[in-house]
């Protein structure tokens, strides 16, 4: 929508796994009376996308996907002087301070981690909890996750659906098993989620404790329903672990001290800092990432600057 509001024509090329999404968006635009061709969908191969990126009529590329995919997009656009925005991977952390409302923190973080079966670009993937409230937080988190109902997304009682593919689910399974081999402990009995079966896209939600940054589940993007919970002794340790990542999309701090939250937020290498919430967008605030989470900006007044070109008029009346 910001691209359209800026006066641009928009071409949508969605993942081959979700082709109907772009078709439905175009259908809605047509029903709303948009001019013909203003919004179009394209189903293309990777080779065709590469050619489209180079086309002189394409002025800006907005890519959401993997780090590897973003690198390919930059390589294809190299030398063509294209404007580009990249939203890539994430490994978004949360920190629960000793003064937090622990139940509220657990409810918010678990929702942020498990929403859409963990398949959210700014979902919480790792939690750092102060030692004074660690056991209380873990108890609340386990209670919440045990209450989920894994099932078909078209059944009303389902509260957690499948992952996008078997391969995606297997990727998370491998992360969990590797972590356990390195000493992590599963807190959620997988057998209670009867639809969670090997070689399917249905994956039981999982909480892991006794985790550390030797484990991929704490450093590599999971994009699934798993959360590692690591105990920390103070703010400084939490910030150090939160910044120990190749990614920097969002980070969340849970505390009653908003001044302290702001101070810690200044130290975090991330595009967005949340306090007592997570996984949320505000159209008035810039949406951006640092490090391998990408570059560019969407939303806010700043986002419009990436979708327009400056042009100056120097006029002198005579």
C-alpha positions as a Markdown table, in Angstrom:
| # | Residue | x | y | z |
|---|---|---|---|---|
| 1 | Unk | 0.0 | 0.0 | 0.0 |
| 2 | Unk | 2.7 | 2.6 | 0.7 |
| 3 | Unk | 4.1 | 1.9 | -2.8 |
| 4 | Unk | 0.7 | 2.6 | -4.3 |
| 5 | Unk | 0.1 | 5.7 | -2.2 |
| 6 | Unk | 3.5 | 6.9 | -3.5 |
| 7 | Unk | 2.2 | 6.6 | -7.1 |
| 8 | Unk | 3.9 | 3.4 | -8.1 |
| 9 | Unk | 2.7 | 0.4 | -10.1 |
| 10 | Unk | 3.1 | -2.8 | -8.0 |
| 11 | Unk | 4.1 | -6.2 | -9.3 |
| 12 | Unk | 3.6 | -9.1 | -6.7 |
| 13 | Unk | 5.7 | -12.2 | -7.0 |
| 14 | Unk | 5.0 | -14.4 | -4.1 |
| 15 | Unk | 6.6 | -17.7 | -3.1 |
| 16 | Unk | 5.8 | -20.7 | -5.1 |
| 17 | Unk | 4.4 | -22.2 | -1.9 |
| 18 | Unk | 1.8 | -19.4 | -1.6 |
| 19 | Unk | 0.7 | -18.4 | -5.1 |
| 20 | Unk | -2.9 | -17.8 | -4.3 |
| 21 | Unk | -2.0 | -15.0 | -1.8 |
| 22 | Unk | -0.9 | -12.6 | -4.6 |
| 23 | Unk | -3.9 | -13.6 | -6.8 |
| 24 | Unk | -6.3 | -12.8 | -4.0 |
| 25 | Unk | -4.7 | -9.4 | -3.3 |
| 26 | Unk | -5.0 | -8.4 | -7.0 |
| 27 | Unk | -8.6 | -9.6 | -7.0 |
| 28 | Unk | -9.4 | -7.4 | -4.0 |
| 29 | Unk | -7.7 | -4.5 | -5.7 |
| 30 | Unk | -9.8 | -5.0 | -8.9 |
| 31 | Unk | -13.0 | -5.3 | -6.9 |
| 32 | Unk | -12.1 | -2.0 | -5.1 |
| 33 | Unk | -11.9 | -0.2 | -8.5 |
| 34 | Unk | -8.1 | 0.1 | -8.9 |
| 35 | Unk | -7.1 | 1.0 | -12.4 |
| 36 | Unk | -6.3 | -2.0 | -14.6 |
| 37 | Unk | -2.7 | -3.1 | -14.2 |
| 38 | Unk | -2.0 | -0.9 | -11.2 |
| 39 | Unk | -1.5 | -4.1 | -9.1 |
| 40 | Unk | -0.5 | -7.3 | -10.9 |
| 41 | Unk | 0.7 | -10.7 | -9.8 |
| 42 | Unk | 3.4 | -12.7 | -11.5 |
| 43 | Unk | 4.2 | -16.4 | -11.2 |
| 44 | Unk | 7.8 | -16.7 | -12.2 |
| 45 | Unk | 10.8 | -19.0 | -12.0 |
| 46 | Unk | 14.0 | -17.8 | -10.2 |
| 47 | Unk | 15.6 | -17.1 | -13.6 |
| 48 | Unk | 12.7 | -15.0 | -14.7 |
| 49 | Unk | 12.8 | -13.0 | -11.5 |
| 50 | Unk | 16.5 | -12.3 | -12.1 |
| 51 | Unk | 15.6 | -10.9 | -15.5 |
| 52 | Unk | 12.8 | -8.8 | -14.1 |
| 53 | Unk | 15.1 | -7.3 | -11.4 |
| 54 | Unk | 17.3 | -6.0 | -14.2 |
| 55 | Unk | 14.4 | -4.6 | -16.3 |
| 56 | Unk | 14.7 | -0.8 | -16.8 |
| 57 | Unk | 11.0 | -0.2 | -15.8 |
| 58 | Unk | 11.5 | -1.7 | -12.4 |
| 59 | Unk | 12.7 | 1.1 | -10.1 |
| 60 | Unk | 12.5 | -0.6 | -6.7 |
| 61 | Unk | 12.7 | -4.1 | -5.4 |
| 62 | Unk | 11.2 | -5.0 | -2.0 |
| 63 | Unk | 12.3 | -8.5 | -1.1 |
| 64 | Unk | 11.2 | -10.6 | 1.9 |
| 65 | Unk | 13.0 | -13.9 | 2.4 |
| 66 | Unk | 16.2 | -15.6 | 3.4 |
| 67 | Unk | 19.6 | -14.1 | 3.7 |
| 68 | Unk | 20.8 | -16.2 | 0.8 |
| 69 | Unk | 17.8 | -15.0 | -1.2 |
| 70 | Unk | 18.7 | -11.4 | -0.4 |
| 71 | Unk | 22.3 | -11.9 | -1.5 |
| 72 | Unk | 21.1 | -13.3 | -4.8 |
| 73 | Unk | 18.8 | -10.2 | -5.3 |
| 74 | Unk | 21.6 | -7.8 | -4.6 |
| 75 | Unk | 23.9 | -9.7 | -7.1 |
| 76 | Unk | 21.2 | -9.6 | -9.8 |
| 77 | Unk | 20.6 | -5.9 | -9.3 |
| 78 | Unk | 24.3 | -5.0 | -9.1 |
| 79 | Unk | 25.3 | -2.4 | -11.7 |
| 80 | Unk | 21.7 | -1.5 | -12.5 |
| 81 | Unk | 21.5 | 1.2 | -9.7 |
| 82 | Unk | 18.2 | -0.1 | -8.3 |
| 83 | Unk | 16.6 | 1.0 | -5.1 |
| 84 | Unk | 16.2 | -2.1 | -2.9 |
| 85 | Unk | 14.7 | -3.0 | 0.5 |
| 86 | Unk | 15.5 | -6.4 | 2.0 |
| 87 | Unk | 13.7 | -8.0 | 5.0 |
| 88 | Unk | 15.7 | -11.1 | 5.6 |
| 89 | Unk | 16.2 | -13.5 | 8.6 |
| 90 | Unk | 15.6 | -12.9 | 12.2 |
| 91 | Unk | 16.4 | -14.5 | 15.6 |
| 92 | Unk | 14.5 | -12.0 | 17.7 |
| 93 | Unk | 15.2 | -12.1 | 21.5 |
| 94 | Unk | 13.2 | -11.2 | 24.6 |
| 95 | Unk | 14.6 | -10.3 | 28.0 |
| 96 | Unk | 12.5 | -10.6 | 31.2 |
| 97 | Unk | 14.0 | -8.4 | 33.9 |
| 98 | Unk | 13.6 | -9.2 | 37.6 |
| 99 | Unk | 11.0 | -6.4 | 38.0 |
| 100 | Unk | 8.8 | -7.6 | 35.2 |
| 101 | Unk | 5.2 | -8.7 | 35.5 |
| 102 | Unk | 6.2 | -12.3 | 34.9 |
| 103 | Unk | 2.8 | -13.8 | 34.0 |
| 104 | Unk | 2.3 | -11.0 | 31.4 |
| 105 | Unk | 5.8 | -11.5 | 30.1 |
| 106 | Unk | 5.2 | -15.3 | 29.7 |
| 107 | Unk | 1.8 | -14.8 | 28.0 |
| 108 | Unk | 3.2 | -12.2 | 25.6 |
| 109 | Unk | 6.5 | -14.0 | 24.8 |
| 110 | Unk | 4.8 | -17.4 | 24.2 |
| 111 | Unk | 2.3 | -15.8 | 21.9 |
| 112 | Unk | 5.1 | -14.1 | 20.1 |
| 113 | Unk | 7.0 | -17.3 | 19.8 |
| 114 | Unk | 4.1 | -19.6 | 18.8 |
| 115 | Unk | 1.9 | -17.3 | 16.7 |
| 116 | Unk | 1.3 | -18.8 | 13.3 |
| 117 | Unk | 3.3 | -21.8 | 14.5 |
| 118 | Unk | 6.4 | -19.7 | 14.9 |
| 119 | Unk | 6.3 | -18.6 | 11.3 |
| 120 | Unk | 6.5 | -14.8 | 11.8 |
| 121 | Unk | 9.3 | -12.6 | 10.7 |
| 122 | Unk | 9.5 | -10.9 | 14.0 |
| 123 | Unk | 8.5 | -13.8 | 16.2 |
| 124 | Unk | 10.4 | -14.3 | 19.5 |
| 125 | Unk | 12.9 | -17.2 | 19.0 |
| 126 | Unk | 15.0 | -16.9 | 22.2 |
| 127 | Unk | 14.3 | -15.7 | 25.7 |
| 128 | Unk | 16.7 | -14.5 | 28.4 |
| 129 | Unk | 15.2 | -14.5 | 31.9 |
| 130 | Unk | 16.7 | -13.0 | 35.0 |
| 131 | Unk | 17.6 | -15.7 | 37.6 |
| 132 | Unk | 15.2 | -14.2 | 40.2 |
| 133 | Unk | 12.1 | -14.9 | 38.1 |
| 134 | Unk | 13.4 | -17.7 | 35.9 |
| 135 | Unk | 11.5 | -20.6 | 37.5 |
| 136 | Unk | 8.3 | -18.6 | 37.7 |
| 137 | Unk | 8.6 | -17.6 | 34.1 |
| 138 | Unk | 9.3 | -21.2 | 33.0 |
| 139 | Unk | 6.3 | -22.5 | 35.0 |
| 140 | Unk | 3.9 | -20.0 | 33.3 |
| 141 | Unk | 5.4 | -20.7 | 29.9 |
| 142 | Unk | 4.9 | -24.5 | 30.2 |
| 143 | Unk | 1.3 | -24.1 | 31.4 |
| 144 | Unk | 0.5 | -21.9 | 28.4 |
| 145 | Unk | 2.1 | -24.2 | 25.8 |
| 146 | Unk | 0.5 | -27.3 | 27.3 |
| 147 | Unk | -2.8 | -25.6 | 26.6 |
| 148 | Unk | -2.3 | -25.4 | 22.9 |
| 149 | Unk | -4.3 | -27.6 | 20.5 |
| 150 | Unk | -2.3 | -28.7 | 17.5 |
| 151 | Unk | -4.5 | -29.5 | 14.5 |
| 152 | Unk | -5.9 | -28.6 | 11.1 |
| 153 | Unk | -6.2 | -24.8 | 10.7 |
| 154 | Unk | -9.8 | -25.1 | 9.4 |
| 155 | Unk | -11.0 | -26.7 | 12.7 |
| 156 | Unk | -12.4 | -24.2 | 15.2 |
| 157 | Unk | -10.7 | -25.8 | 18.3 |
| 158 | Unk | -7.2 | -25.6 | 16.7 |
| 159 | Unk | -4.9 | -23.0 | 18.3 |
| 160 | Unk | -1.7 | -24.2 | 16.6 |
| 161 | Unk | -1.6 | -25.2 | 13.0 |
| 162 | Unk | 1.0 | -27.0 | 10.8 |
| 163 | Unk | 4.2 | -25.5 | 9.4 |
| 164 | Unk | 4.4 | -24.5 | 5.8 |
| 165 | Unk | 6.0 | -27.7 | 4.7 |
| 166 | Unk | 7.5 | -31.0 | 5.9 |
| 167 | Unk | 11.0 | -29.7 | 5.1 |
| 168 | Unk | 10.4 | -26.6 | 7.3 |
| 169 | Unk | 9.2 | -28.8 | 10.2 |
| 170 | Unk | 12.1 | -31.2 | 9.8 |
| 171 | Unk | 14.5 | -28.3 | 9.9 |
| 172 | Unk | 13.2 | -27.3 | 13.4 |
| 173 | Unk | 13.1 | -30.9 | 14.5 |
| 174 | Unk | 16.8 | -31.1 | 13.7 |
| 175 | Unk | 17.6 | -28.0 | 15.7 |
| 176 | Unk | 15.8 | -29.3 | 18.7 |
| 177 | Unk | 17.5 | -32.7 | 18.6 |
| 178 | Unk | 20.9 | -31.2 | 18.2 |
| 179 | Unk | 20.3 | -28.9 | 21.2 |
| 180 | Unk | 19.2 | -31.9 | 23.3 |
| 181 | Unk | 22.4 | -33.8 | 22.3 |
| 182 | Unk | 24.3 | -30.8 | 23.6 |
| 183 | Unk | 22.5 | -30.7 | 26.9 |
| 184 | Unk | 19.2 | -28.9 | 26.4 |
| 185 | Unk | 16.1 | -30.2 | 28.1 |
| 186 | Unk | 12.6 | -30.5 | 26.5 |
| 187 | Unk | 9.8 | -29.3 | 28.8 |
| 188 | Unk | 6.8 | -30.2 | 26.6 |
| 189 | Unk | 5.8 | -33.9 | 26.2 |
| 190 | Unk | 5.4 | -34.2 | 22.4 |
| 191 | Unk | 3.2 | -37.3 | 22.7 |
| 192 | Unk | 0.3 | -35.1 | 24.0 |
| 193 | Unk | 0.2 | -33.4 | 20.6 |
| 194 | Unk | -1.1 | -36.5 | 18.7 |
| 195 | Unk | -0.9 | -34.8 | 15.3 |
| 196 | Unk | 2.8 | -34.2 | 15.6 |
| 197 | Unk | 4.3 | -37.0 | 13.6 |
| 198 | Unk | 7.7 | -37.4 | 11.8 |
| 199 | Unk | 7.6 | -36.6 | 8.1 |
| 200 | Unk | 4.6 | -34.3 | 8.4 |
| 201 | Unk | 4.3 | -30.6 | 8.6 |
| 202 | Unk | 2.6 | -30.9 | 12.1 |
| 203 | Unk | 5.2 | -30.2 | 14.8 |
| 204 | Unk | 4.5 | -30.1 | 18.5 |
| 205 | Unk | 5.4 | -26.8 | 20.2 |
| 206 | Unk | 8.5 | -27.0 | 22.3 |
| 207 | Unk | 10.2 | -25.1 | 25.1 |
| 208 | Unk | 13.9 | -25.8 | 25.8 |
| 209 | Unk | 15.9 | -25.0 | 28.9 |
| 210 | Unk | 19.6 | -25.5 | 29.7 |
| 211 | Unk | 20.3 | -23.9 | 26.3 |
| 212 | Unk | 23.4 | -21.8 | 25.3 |
| 213 | Unk | 24.8 | -20.3 | 22.2 |
| 214 | Unk | 26.7 | -23.4 | 21.1 |
| 215 | Unk | 23.2 | -24.6 | 19.9 |
| 216 | Unk | 21.8 | -23.7 | 16.5 |
| 217 | Unk | 18.4 | -23.3 | 18.1 |
| 218 | Unk | 19.8 | -20.2 | 19.9 |
| 219 | Unk | 21.7 | -18.7 | 17.0 |
| 220 | Unk | 20.1 | -19.9 | 13.7 |
| 221 | Unk | 16.7 | -18.8 | 12.5 |
| 222 | Unk | 14.1 | -21.5 | 13.4 |
| 223 | Unk | 10.9 | -20.0 | 12.0 |
| 224 | Unk | 8.9 | -22.6 | 13.9 |
| 225 | Unk | 7.2 | -23.3 | 17.3 |
| 226 | Unk | 10.2 | -23.6 | 19.5 |
| 227 | Unk | 11.6 | -21.3 | 22.2 |
| 228 | Unk | 14.9 | -21.6 | 24.0 |
| 229 | Unk | 14.9 | -20.1 | 27.5 |
| 230 | Unk | 18.3 | -19.1 | 28.9 |
| 231 | Unk | 18.9 | -17.8 | 32.5 |
| 232 | Unk | 20.9 | -14.6 | 33.0 |
| 233 | Unk | 22.1 | -12.8 | 36.1 |
| 234 | Unk | 21.8 | -9.2 | 35.1 |
| 235 | Unk | 21.0 | -6.6 | 32.4 |
| 236 | Unk | 24.6 | -6.6 | 31.0 |
| 237 | Unk | 24.6 | -10.3 | 30.4 |
| 238 | Unk | 21.2 | -10.2 | 28.8 |
| 239 | Unk | 22.3 | -7.5 | 26.3 |
| 240 | Unk | 25.4 | -9.4 | 25.5 |
| 241 | Unk | 23.5 | -12.5 | 24.5 |
| 242 | Unk | 20.8 | -10.6 | 22.8 |
| 243 | Unk | 23.4 | -8.9 | 20.6 |
| 244 | Unk | 25.3 | -12.2 | 20.0 |
| 245 | Unk | 23.5 | -12.8 | 16.7 |
| 246 | Unk | 24.0 | -12.2 | 13.0 |
| 247 | Unk | 20.5 | -10.8 | 12.9 |
| 248 | Unk | 18.9 | -7.6 | 14.2 |
| 249 | Unk | 15.2 | -7.2 | 13.4 |
| 250 | Unk | 13.4 | -6.7 | 16.8 |
| 251 | Unk | 14.0 | -7.2 | 20.5 |
| 252 | Unk | 11.7 | -7.1 | 23.4 |
| 253 | Unk | 12.3 | -6.1 | 27.0 |
| 254 | Unk | 9.9 | -6.8 | 29.8 |
| 255 | Unk | 10.2 | -4.5 | 32.8 |
| 256 | Unk | 8.2 | -2.0 | 34.9 |
| 257 | Unk | 11.1 | 0.5 | 34.6 |
| 258 | Unk | 10.5 | 2.2 | 31.2 |
| 259 | Unk | 13.5 | 4.4 | 31.6 |
| 260 | Unk | 15.7 | 1.3 | 32.0 |
| 261 | Unk | 14.0 | -0.2 | 29.0 |
| 262 | Unk | 14.9 | 2.8 | 26.9 |
| 263 | Unk | 18.5 | 2.7 | 28.1 |
| 264 | Unk | 18.9 | -1.0 | 27.3 |
| 265 | Unk | 17.1 | -0.5 | 24.0 |
| 266 | Unk | 19.9 | 2.0 | 23.0 |
| 267 | Unk | 22.4 | -0.8 | 23.5 |
| 268 | Unk | 20.6 | -3.4 | 21.4 |
| 269 | Unk | 21.7 | -3.9 | 17.8 |
| 270 | Unk | 18.2 | -4.1 | 16.3 |
| 271 | Unk | 15.8 | -2.2 | 14.1 |
| 272 | Unk | 12.9 | -2.2 | 16.6 |
| 273 | Unk | 12.8 | -2.3 | 20.4 |
| 274 | Unk | 9.6 | -3.4 | 22.2 |
| 275 | Unk | 8.8 | -2.9 | 25.9 |
| 276 | Unk | 6.3 | -5.3 | 27.4 |
| 277 | Unk | 5.1 | -6.4 | 24.0 |
| 278 | Unk | 6.4 | -8.0 | 20.8 |
| 279 | Unk | 5.6 | -9.1 | 17.3 |
| 280 | Unk | 3.7 | -5.8 | 16.5 |
| 281 | Unk | 3.7 | -3.2 | 13.7 |
| 282 | Unk | 2.7 | 0.4 | 13.9 |
| 283 | Unk | 2.4 | 2.2 | 10.6 |
| 284 | Unk | 3.8 | 5.3 | 12.1 |
| 285 | Unk | 7.0 | 3.7 | 13.1 |
| 286 | Unk | 9.9 | 2.7 | 10.8 |
| 287 | Unk | 10.2 | -1.0 | 10.1 |
| 288 | Unk | 13.8 | -1.8 | 9.5 |
| 289 | Unk | 16.6 | -4.3 | 10.4 |
| 290 | Unk | 20.3 | -4.3 | 10.9 |
| 291 | Unk | 23.0 | -6.8 | 10.3 |
| 292 | Unk | 21.8 | -9.8 | 8.3 |
| 293 | Unk | 18.1 | -8.9 | 8.9 |
| 294 | Unk | 18.5 | -6.7 | 5.9 |
| 295 | Unk | 18.5 | -3.0 | 4.9 |
| 296 | Unk | 16.1 | -0.3 | 3.8 |
| 297 | Unk | 12.9 | 0.7 | 5.5 |
| 298 | Unk | 9.1 | 0.3 | 5.2 |
| 299 | Unk | 6.3 | 2.0 | 7.1 |
| 300 | Unk | 6.4 | 5.6 | 8.6 |
| 301 | Unk | 7.3 | 8.7 | 6.8 |
| 302 | Unk | 10.8 | 7.3 | 6.3 |
| 303 | Unk | 9.4 | 4.4 | 4.5 |
| 304 | Unk | 7.9 | 6.6 | 1.8 |
| 305 | Unk | 11.4 | 8.0 | 1.1 |
| 306 | Unk | 12.4 | 4.6 | -0.2 |
| 307 | Unk | 9.5 | 4.5 | -2.6 |
| 308 | Unk | 10.0 | 8.0 | -4.1 |
| 309 | Unk | 12.8 | 9.9 | -5.8 |
| 310 | Unk | 13.7 | 13.5 | -4.8 |
| 311 | Unk | 13.5 | 16.1 | -7.5 |
| 312 | Unk | 14.4 | 19.7 | -7.0 |
| 313 | Unk | 13.1 | 22.8 | -8.8 |
| 314 | Unk | 15.2 | 26.0 | -8.7 |
| 315 | Unk | 12.8 | 28.7 | -10.0 |
| 316 | Unk | 13.7 | 32.4 | -10.5 |
| 317 | Unk | 11.0 | 34.8 | -11.7 |
| 318 | Unk | 12.2 | 37.5 | -14.1 |
